[in-house]
Amino acid sequence: MSKYKHLSEEERQQMTFDWRYRGFTTLELLTEAECDEINEELNRLRLERNAAEPEKWQEYEPFMYPHKLSSKLEKLFAHPKIIEACEFLMESEIVGMQTWAYFKPKGELGRDQHQNGFYTGCKHNEIINTALALDNHDPENGSVWNYEGSHRLPVLPMEDNEERKATNTSNWRSERGISCVMPEGHDFKKIPGILKKGQVALLHSHVVHGSDPNRDTTRMRRNFLGGYLKKGAYFNPGNQMKREPIDIYELRQKHWGE
């Protein structure tokens, strides 16, 4: 009997290939109806936040740590399939690190290319960021793209662009204007991001990725994101995120009975 309760053999084989050669992988996670429930919950939190401090927040700014304000999102953060996938890919027990949500309405700019390992300070494959698609994601509505195989690179140098920085809000200063510099003459293939509503992408700590503007005239590109750290690994708390380890197994037991 397999020790894996939530990942099929086919999924594990595909994840193994993707992690070795691509630096990102995708799993089926939620139904469209379940995504609609999550969207309603995130919209409620967003509206409450904006109404409480209208002078601070723009309408669709990202939402930091929404799981702290919602049992439904806390349950999603501790989804057993995500935990099992992160354990499988990092070959270790894990701790939770962070959650946040993106809304990305029409016209919103993208995120400059970066490696998550730059911000967390983790070594190779010691943190995984997950991005759950709460809408259908494609290049037209500003999906996340990846440089395939770039996870084999070290943490790259960063360069500033003051003009791009000026497009950030005061609450989210690292979205644009700070991008990593790819090696000269590199041949990493840029893979457009295409996710169906309910699929979750898992990103290696060092894969270079970013996103383009949402050029669609009607669709948003909503995401629920999580961060999961290899147990015992070093991490940078960060001045903005102020990361702290979260007992993800306690949350899994609380919400899923596992």
N, C-alpha and C positions, 0 to 999 in steps of 0.2 A: 504493500500500500504506500502511495506517495506521501511524503511529509508535507507536500504543498496542498493546501486546502482551496486556494483561490486562483492559482495560476495553472493553466493546462500545460502539458508537455510541449505542445505547439507554441504556446506563448513564451515559454522559457527558452526554447530554441531560437525563436526570433529575437528575443531580448538579448540573448548571448551574442548573436551575430551583430545586432545593432550597436551594442555597447562596445564591442571590440573594434568595429570598423567605422561606425558612424558618429557615436557620441550622443545619441538620442534615440528614444524608442517610444512607441505608442501602444496604449491598451484601451480596450473597451471598459467603461466604468459605470455610467449612468444611462438611464433611458431619457428620452426627450422630456417626458412628463416630470421626471425627477429634476432635470435641469430647470424646468419652468418654476418648480418650487424653490430652488436655490436662487434663481433670479429674483423672485418675489421677495425673498428674505433679504437679499443684498440691497434691493431697491428700498425696502423699508428702512434698513440701517442707514443708507445713504441720505434719505430724506430727513430722518431724525437728526443725523449729524449736521446736515446743512442748516436745518431750522434752528438748532441749538446755538450755532456759531456762524451766522450768515456772513459776517465780515471776514471770516477766516477761510472758508471753503468755497471753491468754485463748484459748479453744479456736478460735474462728473469726475472729480479728482479721485485717484486711487484710494482705497480704504485699507488702512493698516490693522492687522490683527482682528478681523471681523469675528473669528471664532470665539474671542473672549466675550462677545456680546450676544451670542446666539448658540443655543444648544444644538440646533440643526446643523450649523456650520462646524461646530466642535466635533460632532459625529462624523461629518464628511472628512474633516482633517484626519481623523483616526480610522479611516476606511480600511478594513482588513486587507483588501487586495493591494492597496497602495503600500501599506506597511510590508506585506510579504514581498512585493516587487523591489522595494528599496533594500530589504534584507538580502534578497537574492543577488542584486547587482553590486552591493557593497560587501557582501559576504560577512555580515556582522549584524548584531543587534543595533538599533538606532534610537535616536531621540528626536523629538520634534524641535523645530527651530523657529518657524514663523509662518504666518498666513497673511495674505493680502488679496485684494480684489481689484481688477481693472474693468472699466466700463467701456472705454474707447468708442464714443459716439462718432457719427460722421464728421469728417474734417479734422479729427484729432491727429496730431503728428505721431510719428513712430518713436521707438527707443533706439538710441545709437548702439552700435555693435559693442559687445562686452562679454566678459567671462564672469560667471557668478563667483568663481574662486577668488577673483580680485577683491570682491567686497567682503567675503566671509573669511578670507585668509586660510582656507582649508587646503590640505594637500590633495593630490590627484585622487579622485573618486572617493572623497570623504564627505561630500554633501551632494544631495540630489534635490533639484527643484522640480516641482510638478506643476503643470498648467492644465487645468480642466477646462475644456471648451464648453461654454454655456450657450454658444450659438455655433452655427457652421462658420469655420474659419478658413479664409483663403486670402490670396494676395490683395484682392480688391478691397476687402474690409480691414486690411492692415495686419495680417497674420504674422506670427513669429517665423523667421527663417533661420536656418543653421548652416554654418560651414561644415560640411560633412568631413569627419576625420580630424577636425581641428582640436579635439579633446586631447590629442597626443602632444600638443604644444604646452610649454610652460605658461605661467602667467605673463601676459604680454605688457609692454609699456603702454602708457596712456597718453593721449594728447588732448589738449583743450581747444574748444572752439567757442569763443565768447559770444558770437552771434547766435549760435545754437543754444548756448546756456540761457540767453535772454528769453527763450520760449518756455522755460520751466516755470512752474508755480513756486511760491515760497515754501510750500510744504513738501515738494518733491523736486529736489535740486539736481538729481543725478540722471534724470531721464534722457536729457540731451546735452550735448556740448562736452562730454567726457567719453571718448571712445578709444578702444584698444587699437593698436597699430599692428596690422597683419605683416608677417615677414615679406620682404621684398621678393617678387617673383613667385609667390606661392601659387599652388594649383588646387587648393581646396575648392570643391564645388559648392556653390551656394544653392541650398535646397529650399524651395518655397514651402511655406507652412500650409498644409491642408489638413484640417481636422474636422470630423463630423461632430455635431452636437452630442455631448456625452462621452467623447473620447478624452483621454488624458495623455499628455506628453510628459516624458521624464527626461530631464536634461542633465548630462554629466557636468561635474563641477567646472571643467575647463573648456567645454565646447563654446566656440564663438557664435553668438547669435544676436539678433536684433529684430526690429519690425519696421514696416513702412507705414505711411499715413493711411488712415481709413478714407478711401476715395469713394466708397459706396454712398449713394445718396439716401438710402433708407435703413441700412442695417448697422447695428452696433457690433462690437466684437468683445464680448464679455468673457472674463476668465476668473476662476478661483485658483489661487496659487498657494502652494505649500513648500516648505523647506524641511528636509530630513537629514540629520547629521549622523555619521558613523559614531557609534557609542565610544566615548573616550577621546575623540578627535578634538584638536584645537580649533577654535573659531574666534573671529573678531566680533564682539557684540555690536559695534557700529554706533556712531553718534546719533543717527536718526532711528534706526530700527530697534536699538537696545535689545539685542537678542539674548534670550535666556533659554537654557535647556527645558524642554517640556516632556514630561513622562507620557509618551504616546501610548505605552501599553496600559497605563492606568485609564487613559481616555478610551482606548479600545474596549477594555473590560466594562467600563461604565456604559458605553453606548451599544456595544455589539455582543457583550457577554463572552468574549474570547480572551 
